[in-house]
Amino acid sequence: MHNFKNLKIWQKALDLTDLALYYIEGLPMNERFNLIDQINRSSCSIPSNIAEGSGKRTTAHFSEFLTTALTSSYELETHLLICERRKYGDAKKLKDCLGLNTELQKMIFAFRENLK
């Protein structure tokens, strides 16, 4: 069992959630029930799954939750790339989100591989 609050991947995932929520403040209101909601949910899912998995009894179970966190990060990336194609929001905030997401994906993948 891991104390999720001490995990760098969880801390970085919270940073990404904050950054994503900051970014969506500048999106068009007509995306309120689509991209804004999807970005909010997928970004919150990443640290939530890391935290939930950290309490599992086996490494295999924790690994599954890390996989879910990773897939949520891919979902988030897709939503952000749609925003980029549509030229929504602040371009710098979007770039920062995409960059942090990529960094986090690598961290989660490496952490999961080291659990095995």
One Martini backbone bead per residue (centre of mass of N, CA, C, O) as a GRO file, in nm:
protein
  116
    1MET     BB    1   0.098   0.036   0.021
    2HIS     BB    2   0.025   0.373  -0.059
    3ASN     BB    3   0.084   0.713  -0.020
    4PHE     BB    4  -0.054   0.916  -0.243
    5LYS     BB    5   0.054   1.202  -0.141
    6ASN     BB    6   0.368   1.101  -0.202
    7LEU     BB    7   0.314   1.084  -0.500
    8LYS     BB    8   0.426   1.230  -0.784
    9ILE     BB    9   0.193   1.150  -0.975
   10TRP     BB   10  -0.030   1.276  -0.803
   11GLN     BB   11   0.077   1.565  -0.785
   12LYS     BB   12   0.090   1.607  -1.096
   13ALA     BB   13  -0.212   1.549  -1.146
   14LEU     BB   14  -0.314   1.793  -0.984
   15ASP     BB   15  -0.176   2.004  -1.157
   16LEU     BB   16  -0.331   1.929  -1.414
   17THR     BB   17  -0.612   1.984  -1.310
   18ASP     BB   18  -0.569   2.283  -1.255
   19LEU     BB   19  -0.481   2.361  -1.543
   20ALA     BB   20  -0.737   2.263  -1.690
   21LEU     BB   21  -0.938   2.443  -1.533
   22TYR     BB   22  -0.805   2.706  -1.622
   23TYR     BB   23  -0.844   2.665  -1.927
   24ILE     BB   24  -1.169   2.628  -1.943
   25GLU     BB   25  -1.247   2.924  -1.876
   26GLY     BB   26  -1.185   3.004  -2.205
   27LEU     BB   27  -1.423   2.865  -2.311
   28PRO     BB   28  -1.691   2.817  -2.476
   29MET     BB   29  -2.019   2.790  -2.362
   30ASN     BB   30  -2.110   2.576  -2.585
   31GLU     BB   31  -1.902   2.359  -2.425
   32ARG     BB   32  -2.014   2.291  -2.137
   33PHE     BB   33  -2.146   1.984  -2.221
   34ASN     BB   34  -1.866   1.890  -2.337
   35LEU     BB   35  -1.554   1.970  -2.321
   36ILE     BB   36  -1.557   2.082  -2.037
   37ASP     BB   37  -1.665   1.826  -1.901
   38GLN     BB   38  -1.450   1.627  -2.011
   39ILE     BB   39  -1.200   1.766  -1.896
   40ASN     BB   40  -1.281   1.759  -1.606
   41ARG     BB   41  -1.320   1.448  -1.573
   42SER     BB   42  -1.043   1.344  -1.685
   43SER     BB   43  -0.858   1.508  -1.492
   44CYS     BB   44  -0.983   1.390  -1.222
   45SER     BB   45  -0.931   1.082  -1.281
   46ILE     BB   46  -0.630   1.055  -1.244
   47PRO     BB   47  -0.584   1.103  -0.932
   48SER     BB   48  -0.814   0.916  -0.840
   49ASN     BB   49  -0.689   0.644  -0.944
   50ILE     BB   50  -0.430   0.659  -0.790
   51ALA     BB   51  -0.554   0.667  -0.509
   52GLU     BB   52  -0.727   0.412  -0.524
   53GLY     BB   53  -0.494   0.211  -0.600
   54SER     BB   54  -0.313   0.255  -0.341
   55GLY     BB   55  -0.533   0.076  -0.159
   56LYS     BB   56  -0.458  -0.179  -0.269
   57ARG     BB   57  -0.336  -0.502  -0.201
   58THR     BB   58  -0.217  -0.517  -0.492
   59THR     BB   59  -0.016  -0.456  -0.755
   60ALA     BB   60  -0.215  -0.537  -0.977
   61HIS     BB   61  -0.439  -0.343  -0.893
   62PHE     BB   62  -0.278  -0.084  -0.908
   63SER     BB   63  -0.204  -0.112  -1.208
   64GLU     BB   64  -0.495  -0.083  -1.314
   65PHE     BB   65  -0.533   0.211  -1.210
   66LEU     BB   66  -0.299   0.326  -1.374
   67THR     BB   67  -0.424   0.257  -1.646
   68THR     BB   68  -0.670   0.437  -1.608
   69ALA     BB   69  -0.514   0.699  -1.575
   70LEU     BB   70  -0.379   0.684  -1.852
   71THR     BB   71  -0.642   0.680  -2.022
   72SER     BB   72  -0.739   0.955  -1.917
   73SER     BB   73  -0.499   1.111  -2.043
   74TYR     BB   74  -0.581   1.044  -2.337
   75GLU     BB   75  -0.852   1.174  -2.326
   76LEU     BB   76  -0.756   1.455  -2.256
   77GLU     BB   77  -0.576   1.494  -2.502
   78THR     BB   78  -0.803   1.481  -2.709
   79HIS     BB   79  -0.962   1.727  -2.610
   80LEU     BB   80  -0.726   1.927  -2.646
   81LEU     BB   81  -0.688   1.878  -2.954
   82ILE     BB   82  -0.963   1.980  -3.030
   83CYS     BB   83  -0.917   2.266  -2.928
   84GLU     BB   84  -0.680   2.323  -3.111
   85ARG     BB   85  -0.832   2.289  -3.384
   86ARG     BB   86  -1.053   2.519  -3.284
   87LYS     BB   87  -0.915   2.751  -3.126
   88TYR     BB   88  -0.936   2.725  -2.815
   89GLY     BB   89  -0.839   2.937  -2.616
   90ASP     BB   90  -0.540   2.948  -2.463
   91ALA     BB   91  -0.246   2.853  -2.607
   92LYS     BB   92  -0.057   2.835  -2.359
   93LYS     BB   93  -0.235   2.667  -2.171
   94LEU     BB   94  -0.258   2.431  -2.367
   95LYS     BB   95   0.042   2.365  -2.388
   96ASP     BB   96   0.081   2.310  -2.086
   97CYS     BB   97  -0.116   2.075  -2.067
   98LEU     BB   98   0.016   1.891  -2.278
   99GLY     BB   99   0.296   1.877  -2.145
  100LEU     BB  100   0.208   1.765  -1.867
  101ASN     BB  101   0.066   1.516  -1.974
  102THR     BB  102   0.311   1.382  -2.104
  103GLU     BB  103   0.480   1.365  -1.848
  104LEU     BB  104   0.274   1.195  -1.687
  105GLN     BB  105   0.259   0.950  -1.871
  106LYS     BB  106   0.553   0.867  -1.828
  107MET     BB  107   0.538   0.834  -1.519
  108ILE     BB  108   0.316   0.621  -1.504
  109PHE     BB  109   0.448   0.409  -1.679
  110ALA     BB  110   0.706   0.375  -1.510
  111PHE     BB  111   0.572   0.305  -1.242
  112ARG     BB  112   0.420   0.056  -1.341
  113GLU     BB  113   0.673  -0.102  -1.436
  114ASN     BB  114   0.811  -0.100  -1.140
  115LEU     BB  115   0.591  -0.285  -1.000
  116LYS     BB  116   0.664  -0.569  -1.149
   0.00000   0.00000   0.00000
